[in-house]
Amino acid sequence: MTQQLQDEFDSSVENAEAWMKAIQERLRINDNTKGPRSALEARLRETEKILALEPEGSLKMDLILAKADTALRSIGEDKKHEVLSKLKDIKALWEETAIYITHCHSRIEWVWLHWSEYLKAQDEFYAWIHNMRVTLEPDIELQLGLKEKQWQLSHAQVLLNDVLNQSVLLERLLEEAASLFNRIGDPSVDENVQKKMRVEYEGIREEAQSRVKLLEKITKEHEQYSANVNQFRSWLNGVTERFNCFIGDATKSSVEDKLKALKEIAKSIRSGGKKWKHLENQCAEVIQNTSPLGAERMKDELEELRRDLEKLKLLSREEEERLLKIQESESAYESQARQLEADVQGLKKDLQRLENDLDPREGEKTEDEFVTLWRKCNATRAALAAEESKVERLKAQLKELLRFSQDVQPHAESVVSAIQHYQSVRGKISKMSTDTETQLRRLFQNPLQDFEQWKPSVQMLVETPEPALAHIEAALAESSQFKEKLMTLQLKKDLLNNILGEEKAKSFLQEVAEASKEREILHKSLLQSKSKLQSLISQHEDFDAGFAPLQKKLSAIKAKLDLEKESRPDLLGKKTQLQRLQMIQDDLAELAIQVDEVEKLVQSSTTHRHEMNQLTSDLQALKRSLEMMIQQSEEHVQKHWAYNDKLSDLQQWITVTTEKIGSYQSADGEQNTEGRVADLERWLAEFPDKEIQLHLVEAHGQLVMENSSPEETAHVQAELDQLKESWRSLKEMTVGLLKKWHLNRPVADKKKKVAFVDSRWMSGPAFHLLDVDPNHKQERIGEGQNMSSHLKLLHDFEEWLQEENTKLTKILAVTSSSTEEIKARQSKLEELQSRVPDGQCQFEDLLRLHPVIGNSEDLEDLRYRWMLYKSKLKESMNSPVGDSTQFTKRSGGICSFLHRVCWAALPLQLLLLLLLLLAFLLPLAEETHSCTLANNFARSFNLMLRYEGPPPT
């Protein structure tokens, strides 16, 4: 009986297993969304039939469970394990089959519904295209006036806005077509169909835009014409009003003023003819886009304006002829009166000019000024003789003016005043000429009188045995002055003849010649005395004037050098000290040049030679001392620079490593420990080199402290102590992290522990992470090496993918404008595409090693980035570069600005995409409601699939 029950159980298990495998085979055959719509519909019907067989499978499982329960009650303990194992296997197979049935049917059904919704949206789009084509096909109708044209333009703009708004729906429809084509691969939704839809839409858009541009041009021309007509009418009304005011003006304005005002009005009227002609030409252009009735109205309006302009022009011409006749009757008297007044004013002006030129300034005058004044008096007397004929002509013009009936009293008074002014100027010039001649006679005698007084004092100075050099130089200067005065008198022979007369002038010039000879003899005696004195003084003065400043400058440089011998507290002070020493060196070089110049003056003098030798030796000693100080200062600065650089590098490395290890200490879990093994190995390998660098920093610090002030020495020592403390803390932190990882690992995973043993640290201060169990030491070392190689493979693929993505981003960031740049861009993209198969092979190797690596989150993130890179590269290869180039040329700076904004927002967009992915993954925790939540999320888009029914997944 027991054997029969077990056989029945085995038979039912075999029947159920065969049925399930048959179902899975049918599902595998139909699990495909590629192909035409009829094939997809046939697969959908087949999966519906398979879904209807799911209760049959449930009945078979219930029967197996019942038989298993019966068999377990009757068989022994040794066979229960076999029954339970078969029962577990058949349950797993059934669960897999049921999930496969549901997923396959839901997937095919979802693609079917997606396709249906797309076809419906496509039909609506083509219906809209047809309606717009019917609306835009007729030609533009001619309108009556401006208001009707504005209404027509507004209607065209509404149609254009409708077309532009439809672009959003078109883009969504094209996206759905591309997504559907990736799933089904049917030619009805391929790229040619998508391009055809876009071409038809762009044709409608261009037609609407061209219609709006044409209507805008027509409307703008009519608006400009209407504005010009209104402006011309306003101008014509203004000119007419001015002419009427001119005619009705009752004031007593002169005829010339009236003619001037009338000419301005006539000029404005003539310019109105050009304006009207411009309106006529503009009207002819506007009439071409206006209905016949509207054109007739425009012509009548323009003709009315022309008649008003011609009428105003005729009235202006008549008024101008009347005023010209009045002006001719007054011209005779006015011309003669103006001529008389002009002659009177000219005479007064000439007399005033002559009187101003002779106006003597106050105070004492020099000889040249008296000569100039005397010559002006003679010239003015000759000019007055010429003005006498003008006075007689004024008298004759006044007699002729008395024949007219107008009042000539003002003109007569003006002529009498001019004659009186002429008589007054002539008397004043005669008196001034006499006084000037008297003063000149006195001035010519003064130089001879001064020379006679100066001659005895100079003779006494020459006869003195040891005269003062200053007195001799003063006498020479006075002698030169007398020479100049006497020569000047001899050159004024003509002037003296005019003022003194020929006889007196001749006698006076003889006296001047004798005085000049006496002055020449005295001047030579003074020069001989001066040369003797200068030869004695020059030898002592030259050396004293040059040697004292050199001693002072050398002492000042020594004082500066003594101040720079003190140690400086920091690097900035040392650099400043070096700069000051270099400046002192420049001053010393300049001083050496000056010493050489002074040394040339004392080559023949033994007294001053000893002093110059002492100064030269002091200068050389100071120069050698300064060169040694500069060399030491440069060495100190270089040592301090080297110490600061090495200290900064080591401090930065310790800070970064401490932060990383601190972040690892806060991380929990075995998975995190396994993922950071490679980083820990790399840091441990760097510790020996960094310890050597620590000793080098200490050595440089000792060199710096030897050549620094006590304050700087204390500061450097504090920095070294702080660096040692940071190094010790880092080592303790690393040891603590390793111990923590050992203690937190479960006993069952001891075989997977990795030993980090660095051969360089075995003999010194090293970190040892050794296996606890010696029996499994070799096995754990092998597993650790495999794990390290797998992690290295994952790390290498991540770096390769990041490098490829960076290259692609740089290629897309460059805007291609010429054909050569486009070809270069395409060749770079093809080069990236050629490396995709190699990357795919590496990624598949990582997928096969997934159980070994064990970090599913990192692998999923890497999978997403890999798929995103391939999609981005494919879109870049398929995108039309020429269109983007033309768009760049059209849009100019706006496109460049938007490109920079989008590129700057890329990190934020990636973050939002990651949050969107998490929003999709969160509902998976509730299996019974996940599809419902996904469908609700899909309803947030404008163009989407509405599905009412059981969950498809």
Rosetta blueprint (number, residue, H / E / L):
1 M L
2 T H
3 Q H
4 Q H
5 L H
6 Q H
7 D H
8 E H
9 F H
10 D H
11 S H
12 S H
13 V H
14 E H
15 N H
16 A H
17 E H
18 A H
19 W H
20 M H
21 K H
22 A H
23 I H
24 Q H
25 E H
26 R H
27 L H
28 R H
29 I H
30 N H
31 D L
32 N L
33 T L
34 K L
35 G L
36 P L
37 R H
38 S H
39 A H
40 L H
41 E H
42 A H
43 R H
44 L H
45 R H
46 E H
47 T H
48 E H
49 K H
50 I H
51 L H
52 A H
53 L L
54 E H
55 P H
56 E H
57 G H
58 S H
59 L H
60 K H
61 M H
62 D H
63 L H
64 I H
65 L H
66 A H
67 K H
68 A H
69 D H
70 T H
71 A H
72 L H
73 R H
74 S H
75 I L
76 G L
77 E H
78 D H
79 K H
80 K H
81 H H
82 E H
83 V H
84 L H
85 S H
86 K H
87 L H
88 K H
89 D H
90 I H
91 K H
92 A H
93 L H
94 W H
95 E H
96 E H
97 T H
98 A H
99 I H
100 Y H
101 I H
102 T H
103 H H
104 C H
105 H H
106 S H
107 R H
108 I H
109 E H
110 W H
111 V H
112 W H
113 L H
114 H H
115 W H
116 S H
117 E H
118 Y H
119 L H
120 K H
121 A H
122 Q H
123 D H
124 E H
125 F H
126 Y H
127 A H
128 W H
129 I H
130 H H
131 N H
132 M H
133 R H
134 V H
135 T H
136 L H
137 E L
138 P L
139 D L
140 I L
141 E L
142 L L
143 Q E
144 L L
145 G L
146 L H
147 K H
148 E H
149 K H
150 Q H
151 W H
152 Q H
153 L H
154 S H
155 H H
156 A H
157 Q H
158 V H
159 L H
160 L H
161 N H
162 D H
163 V H
164 L H
165 N H
166 Q H
167 S H
168 V H
169 L H
170 L H
171 E H
172 R H
173 L H
174 L H
175 E H
176 E H
177 A H
178 A H
179 S H
180 L H
181 F H
182 N H
183 R H
184 I H
185 G L
186 D L
187 P H
188 S H
189 V H
190 D L
191 E H
192 N H
193 V H
194 Q H
195 K H
196 K H
197 M H
198 R H
199 V H
200 E H
201 Y H
202 E H
203 G H
204 I H
205 R H
206 E H
207 E H
208 A H
209 Q H
210 S H
211 R H
212 V H
213 K H
214 L H
215 L H
216 E H
217 K H
218 I H
219 T H
220 K H
221 E H
222 H H
223 E H
224 Q H
225 Y H
226 S H
227 A H
228 N H
229 V H
230 N H
231 Q H
232 F H
233 R H
234 S H
235 W H
236 L H
237 N H
238 G H
239 V H
240 T H
241 E H
242 R H
243 F H
244 N H
245 C H
246 F H
247 I H
248 G L
249 D L
250 A L
251 T L
252 K L
253 S L
254 S L
255 V H
256 E H
257 D H
258 K H
259 L H
260 K H
261 A H
262 L H
263 K H
264 E H
265 I H
266 A H
267 K H
268 S H
269 I H
270 R H
271 S H
272 G H
273 G H
274 K H
275 K H
276 W H
277 K H
278 H H
279 L H
280 E H
281 N H
282 Q H
283 C H
284 A H
285 E H
286 V H
287 I H
288 Q L
289 N L
290 T E
291 S L
292 P H
293 L H
294 G H
295 A H
296 E H
297 R H
298 M H
299 K H
300 D H
301 E H
302 L H
303 E H
304 E H
305 L H
306 R H
307 R H
308 D H
309 L H
310 E H
311 K H
312 L H
313 K H
314 L H
315 L H
316 S H
317 R H
318 E H
319 E H
320 E H
321 E H
322 R H
323 L H
324 L H
325 K H
326 I H
327 Q H
328 E H
329 S H
330 E H
331 S H
332 A H
333 Y H
334 E H
335 S H
336 Q H
337 A H
338 R H
339 Q H
340 L H
341 E H
342 A H
343 D H
344 V H
345 Q H
346 G H
347 L H
348 K H
349 K H
350 D H
351 L H
352 Q H
353 R H
354 L H
355 E H
356 N H
357 D H
358 L L
359 D L
360 P L
361 R L
362 E L
363 G L
364 E L
365 K L
366 T L
367 E H
368 D H
369 E H
370 F H
371 V H
372 T H
373 L H
374 W H
375 R H
376 K H
377 C H
378 N H
379 A H
380 T H
381 R H
382 A H
383 A H
384 L H
385 A H
386 A H
387 E H
388 E H
389 S H
390 K H
391 V H
392 E H
393 R H
394 L H
395 K H
396 A H
397 Q H
398 L H
399 K H
400 E H
401 L H
402 L L
403 R L
404 F L
405 S L
406 Q L
407 D L
408 V L
409 Q H
410 P H
411 H H
412 A H
413 E H
414 S H
415 V H
416 V H
417 S H
418 A H
419 I H
420 Q H
421 H H
422 Y H
423 Q H
424 S H
425 V H
426 R H
427 G H
428 K H
429 I H
430 S H
431 K H
432 M H
433 S H
434 T H
435 D H
436 T H
437 E H
438 T H
439 Q H
440 L H
441 R H
442 R H
443 L H
444 F H
445 Q H
446 N H
447 P H
448 L H
449 Q H
450 D H
451 F H
452 E H
453 Q H
454 W H
455 K H
456 P H
457 S H
458 V H
459 Q H
460 M H
461 L H
462 V H
463 E H
464 T L
465 P L
466 E L
467 P L
468 A L
469 L H
470 A H
471 H H
472 I H
473 E H
474 A H
475 A H
476 L H
477 A H
478 E H
479 S H
480 S H
481 Q H
482 F H
483 K H
484 E H
485 K H
486 L H
487 M H
488 T H
489 L H
490 Q H
491 L H
492 K L
493 K H
494 D H
495 L H
496 L H
497 N H
498 N H
499 I H
500 L H
501 G L
502 E H
503 E H
504 K H
505 A H
506 K H
507 S H
508 F H
509 L H
510 Q H
511 E H
512 V H
513 A H
514 E H
515 A H
516 S H
517 K H
518 E H
519 R H
520 E H
521 I H
522 L H
523 H H
524 K H
525 S H
526 L H
527 L H
528 Q H
529 S H
530 K H
531 S H
532 K H
533 L H
534 Q H
535 S H
536 L H
537 I H
538 S H
539 Q H
540 H H
541 E H
542 D H
543 F H
544 D H
545 A H
546 G H
547 F H
548 A H
549 P H
550 L H
551 Q H
552 K H
553 K H
554 L H
555 S H
556 A H
557 I H
558 K H
559 A H
560 K H
561 L H
562 D H
563 L H
564 E L
565 K L
566 E L
567 S L
568 R L
569 P L
570 D L
571 L H
572 L H
573 G H
574 K H
575 K H
576 T H
577 Q H
578 L H
579 Q H
580 R H
581 L H
582 Q H
583 M H
584 I H
585 Q H
586 D H
587 D H
588 L H
589 A H
590 E H
591 L H
592 A H
593 I H
594 Q H
595 V H
596 D H
597 E H
598 V H
599 E H
600 K H
601 L H
602 V H
603 Q L
604 S L
605 S L
606 T H
607 T H
608 H H
609 R H
610 H H
611 E H
612 M H
613 N H
614 Q H
615 L H
616 T H
617 S H
618 D H
619 L H
620 Q H
621 A H
622 L H
623 K H
624 R H
625 S H
626 L H
627 E H
628 M H
629 M H
630 I H
631 Q H
632 Q H
633 S H
634 E H
635 E H
636 H H
637 V H
638 Q H
639 K H
640 H H
641 W H
642 A H
643 Y H
644 N H
645 D H
646 K H
647 L H
648 S H
649 D H
650 L H
651 Q H
652 Q H
653 W H
654 I H
655 T H
656 V H
657 T H
658 T H
659 E H
660 K H
661 I H
662 G H
663 S H
664 Y H
665 Q H
666 S H
667 A L
668 D L
669 G L
670 E H
671 Q H
672 N H
673 T H
674 E H
675 G H
676 R L
677 V H
678 A H
679 D H
680 L H
681 E H
682 R H
683 W H
684 L H
685 A H
686 E H
687 F H
688 P H
689 D H
690 K H
691 E H
692 I H
693 Q H
694 L H
695 H H
696 L H
697 V H
698 E H
699 A H
700 H H
701 G H
702 Q H
703 L H
704 V H
705 M H
706 E H
707 N L
708 S L
709 S L
710 P H
711 E H
712 E H
713 T H
714 A H
715 H H
716 V H
717 Q H
718 A H
719 E H
720 L H
721 D H
722 Q H
723 L H
724 K H
725 E H
726 S H
727 W H
728 R H
729 S H
730 L H
731 K H
732 E H
733 M H
734 T H
735 V H
736 G H
737 L H
738 L H
739 K H
740 K H
741 W H
742 H H
743 L H
744 N H
745 R L
746 P L
747 V H
748 A H
749 D H
750 K H
751 K H
752 K H
753 K L
754 V L
755 A L
756 F E
757 V L
758 D L
759 S H
760 R H
761 W H
762 M L
763 S L
764 G L
765 P L
766 A L
767 F L
768 H L
769 L E
770 L L
771 D L
772 V L
773 D L
774 P H
775 N H
776 H H
777 K H
778 Q H
779 E H
780 R H
781 I H
782 G H
783 E H
784 G H
785 Q H
786 N H
787 M H
788 S H
789 S H
790 H H
791 L H
792 K H
793 L H
794 L H
795 H H
796 D H
797 F H
798 E H
799 E H
800 W H
801 L H
802 Q H
803 E H
804 E H
805 N H
806 T H
807 K H
808 L H
809 T H
810 K H
811 I H
812 L H
813 A H
814 V L
815 T L
816 S L
817 S L
818 S L
819 T H
820 E H
821 E H
822 I H
823 K H
824 A H
825 R H
826 Q H
827 S H
828 K H
829 L H
830 E H
831 E H
832 L H
833 Q H
834 S H
835 R L
836 V H
837 P H
838 D H
839 G H
840 Q H
841 C H
842 Q H
843 F H
844 E H
845 D H
846 L H
847 L H
848 R H
849 L L
850 H H
851 P H
852 V H
853 I H
854 G L
855 N L
856 S H
857 E H
858 D H
859 L H
860 E H
861 D H
862 L H
863 R H
864 Y H
865 R H
866 W H
867 M H
868 L H
869 Y H
870 K H
871 S H
872 K H
873 L H
874 K H
875 E H
876 S H
877 M H
878 N H
879 S L
880 P L
881 V H
882 G H
883 D H
884 S H
885 T H
886 Q H
887 F H
888 T H
889 K H
890 R H
891 S H
892 G L
893 G H
894 I H
895 C H
896 S H
897 F H
898 L H
899 H H
900 R H
901 V H
902 C H
903 W H
904 A H
905 A L
906 L H
907 P H
908 L H
909 Q H
910 L H
911 L H
912 L H
913 L H
914 L H
915 L H
916 L H
917 L H
918 L H
919 A H
920 F H
921 L H
922 L H
923 P H
924 L H
925 A H
926 E L
927 E L
928 T L
929 H L
930 S H
931 C H
932 T H
933 L H
934 A H
935 N H
936 N H
937 F H
938 A H
939 R L
940 S L
941 F L
942 N L
943 L L
944 M L
945 L L
946 R L
947 Y L
948 E L
949 G L
950 P L
951 P L
952 P L
953 T L
